[in-house]
Amino acid sequence: MLTFLNNFDHQLFLLIHHWRNPFLDDVMPVITGKWLWIPLYAILLFLIWRRFKKQSIVIILTVGLLVLLSDQTSNLLKNNVGRLRPCYDPALTGQVITPLGGGGQFGFVSAHAANTFAIATFLFLLSGSKKGVAQVKKRWGWFLLFPWSLLICWSRIYVGVHFPFDLIGGCMIGAFWAIVLFILYQKVLPVLK
């Protein structure tokens, strides 16, 4: 079964990775980088402050802890599972294009996927923590963070540094920590009021 899943993951990677064009060749390395997203993070900080006022400091600290936990869990798994990134996998020699280089040797799970999906999940859960029609409308705005996270995931395959299952694993780690911290946030918030 593991051999089947590994082969499926390799084939899916090649299918996605080889779907290339000159525009994406220029854009995907920028999308996968950190600097492009600084304005988004600034906008998110502003929106959190605007929407949650007094609670915003606690929320921002919680998001910081969330990123730390998802990132470190990803790194722990990478180093202990030891699954090679596509660009280092001998079975894919000569088939992987890496415009940014390969990064570290191991790729399971993706920290990019874990971190972005953790932020998206936590903020989405947070936006629906109050009831009402107006709240449901506001929640859809936060839902847009999921396509952002998936775009980051796609870029990681495009630049040749992650298999699809690396990304799925990262998203699961991120969602796990987001749910845990959201539950803790809900329990701690009444104490802070």
C-alpha positions as CSV (number, residue, x, y, z in Angstrom):
1,M,0.0,0.0,0.0
2,L,2.8,2.4,0.9
3,T,4.5,1.7,-2.5
4,F,1.2,2.5,-4.3
5,L,0.7,5.8,-2.4
6,N,4.3,6.8,-3.0
7,N,4.0,6.0,-6.7
8,F,0.7,7.9,-6.9
9,D,2.3,10.9,-5.1
10,H,5.3,10.8,-7.6
11,Q,3.0,10.7,-10.6
12,L,0.7,13.5,-9.3
13,F,3.8,15.6,-8.6
14,L,5.1,15.1,-12.1
15,L,1.7,15.9,-13.6
16,I,1.4,19.2,-11.7
17,H,5.1,20.1,-11.9
18,H,5.3,19.6,-15.6
19,W,2.2,21.8,-16.3
20,R,4.4,24.8,-17.1
21,N,4.4,28.0,-19.1
22,P,6.6,31.0,-19.2
23,F,4.3,33.2,-17.2
24,L,4.2,30.7,-14.3
25,D,7.9,30.2,-14.6
26,D,8.3,33.8,-13.7
27,V,5.5,34.1,-11.2
28,M,5.7,30.9,-9.1
29,P,9.1,31.6,-7.6
30,V,7.8,34.9,-6.4
31,I,4.6,33.4,-5.0
32,T,6.5,30.8,-3.0
33,G,8.8,33.5,-1.5
34,K,8.2,35.3,1.7
35,W,8.5,39.0,0.6
36,L,5.5,39.1,-1.7
37,W,3.2,38.3,1.2
38,I,4.3,41.1,3.6
39,P,1.5,43.4,2.4
40,L,-1.1,40.6,3.0
41,Y,0.2,40.1,6.5
42,A,0.0,43.9,7.2
43,I,-3.6,43.9,5.9
44,L,-4.4,40.9,8.1
45,L,-3.0,42.7,11.1
46,F,-5.1,45.7,10.3
47,L,-8.3,43.7,9.8
48,I,-7.7,41.8,13.0
49,W,-7.3,45.0,14.9
50,R,-10.3,46.6,13.2
51,R,-12.6,43.6,13.7
52,F,-11.6,42.5,17.2
53,K,-10.4,45.7,18.8
54,K,-9.4,44.9,22.4
55,Q,-8.9,41.2,21.7
56,S,-6.5,41.9,18.8
57,I,-3.3,41.6,20.9
58,V,-4.3,38.2,22.2
59,I,-5.3,37.1,18.7
60,I,-2.0,38.3,17.2
61,L,0.0,36.5,19.9
62,T,-2.1,33.4,19.3
63,V,-1.4,33.5,15.6
64,G,2.3,33.9,16.4
65,L,2.2,30.9,18.6
66,L,0.2,29.0,16.0
67,V,2.9,29.7,13.3
68,L,5.6,28.6,15.7
69,L,3.9,25.4,16.6
70,S,3.0,24.4,13.0
71,D,6.4,25.4,11.7
72,Q,8.3,23.4,14.4
73,T,6.0,20.4,14.1
74,S,6.8,20.4,10.4
75,N,10.5,20.6,11.0
76,L,10.4,17.8,13.5
77,L,8.5,15.6,11.1
78,K,10.9,16.4,8.2
79,N,13.9,15.5,10.2
80,N,12.4,12.3,11.7
81,V,10.5,11.0,8.7
82,G,13.4,11.7,6.3
83,R,11.4,11.7,3.0
84,L,13.4,13.2,0.3
85,R,12.2,16.3,-1.6
86,P,11.4,15.7,-5.3
87,C,14.5,17.5,-6.3
88,Y,16.7,15.1,-4.3
89,D,14.7,11.9,-5.1
90,P,16.9,9.6,-7.3
91,A,13.7,8.2,-9.0
92,L,13.1,11.7,-10.4
93,T,16.6,12.6,-11.5
94,G,16.4,15.0,-14.5
95,Q,12.7,15.4,-14.3
96,V,12.5,18.2,-11.7
97,I,13.0,21.9,-12.4
98,T,14.1,23.9,-9.3
99,P,14.4,27.6,-10.1
100,L,15.1,28.4,-6.5
101,G,17.3,25.4,-5.6
102,G,16.3,22.5,-3.6
103,G,16.3,23.8,0.0
104,G,16.8,21.2,2.8
105,Q,17.1,17.5,1.8
106,F,13.8,16.4,3.4
107,G,10.3,17.6,2.6
108,F,7.6,15.8,4.5
109,V,5.7,17.8,5.8
110,S,5.7,21.3,4.1
111,A,6.1,24.1,6.6
112,H,4.8,26.6,4.0
113,A,1.6,24.5,3.8
114,A,1.3,24.1,7.6
115,N,1.8,27.8,8.4
116,T,-0.5,29.2,5.7
117,F,-3.2,26.7,6.3
118,A,-2.9,27.2,10.1
119,I,-3.4,31.0,9.7
120,A,-6.3,30.5,7.3
121,T,-8.1,27.9,9.5
122,F,-7.6,29.9,12.7
123,L,-8.9,33.2,11.3
124,F,-11.8,31.5,9.5
125,L,-12.8,29.8,12.8
126,L,-12.3,33.1,14.7
127,S,-14.5,35.0,12.2
128,G,-17.4,32.7,12.9
129,S,-17.1,32.7,16.6
130,K,-20.2,34.9,17.0
131,K,-23.6,34.1,15.6
132,G,-25.8,36.1,13.2
133,V,-26.3,36.9,9.6
134,A,-23.8,39.8,9.5
135,Q,-21.2,37.4,11.0
136,V,-21.7,34.9,8.3
137,K,-21.1,37.6,5.6
138,K,-17.9,38.6,7.4
139,R,-16.7,35.0,7.6
140,W,-16.7,34.7,3.7
141,G,-14.0,37.4,3.6
142,W,-11.7,35.3,5.8
143,F,-12.5,32.2,3.6
144,L,-10.3,33.8,0.9
145,L,-7.3,32.9,2.9
146,F,-7.8,29.2,1.9
147,P,-7.2,29.9,-1.8
148,W,-4.1,31.9,-0.8
149,S,-2.8,28.9,1.1
150,L,-3.6,26.5,-1.8
151,L,-1.7,28.9,-4.2
152,I,1.3,28.7,-1.9
153,C,1.0,24.9,-2.0
154,W,0.8,24.8,-5.8
155,S,3.9,27.0,-6.0
156,R,5.8,24.6,-3.8
157,I,5.1,21.8,-6.3
158,Y,5.8,24.1,-9.3
159,V,9.3,25.0,-8.0
160,G,10.1,21.3,-7.4
161,V,10.5,21.2,-3.6
162,H,7.4,19.3,-2.4
163,F,5.3,16.3,-3.3
164,P,1.5,16.7,-3.0
165,F,1.4,14.5,0.1
166,D,4.0,16.7,1.7
167,L,1.5,19.6,1.3
168,I,-1.5,17.7,2.4
169,G,0.4,16.6,5.5
170,G,1.4,20.3,6.1
171,C,-2.2,21.4,5.8
172,M,-3.4,18.8,8.2
173,I,-0.7,19.9,10.8
174,G,-1.7,23.5,10.3
175,A,-5.5,22.7,10.7
176,F,-4.8,20.6,13.8
177,W,-2.9,23.4,15.6
178,A,-5.4,26.0,14.4
179,I,-8.3,24.0,16.0
180,V,-6.4,23.4,19.2
181,L,-5.4,27.0,19.6
182,F,-8.9,28.2,18.7
183,I,-10.4,26.0,21.4
184,L,-7.8,27.4,23.9
185,Y,-8.5,30.9,22.8
186,Q,-12.2,30.4,23.4
187,K,-11.5,29.1,26.9
188,V,-9.0,31.9,27.8
189,L,-10.9,34.8,26.3
190,P,-13.6,34.9,29.0
191,V,-10.9,35.0,31.7
192,L,-9.3,38.1,30.0
193,K,-12.5,40.1,29.8
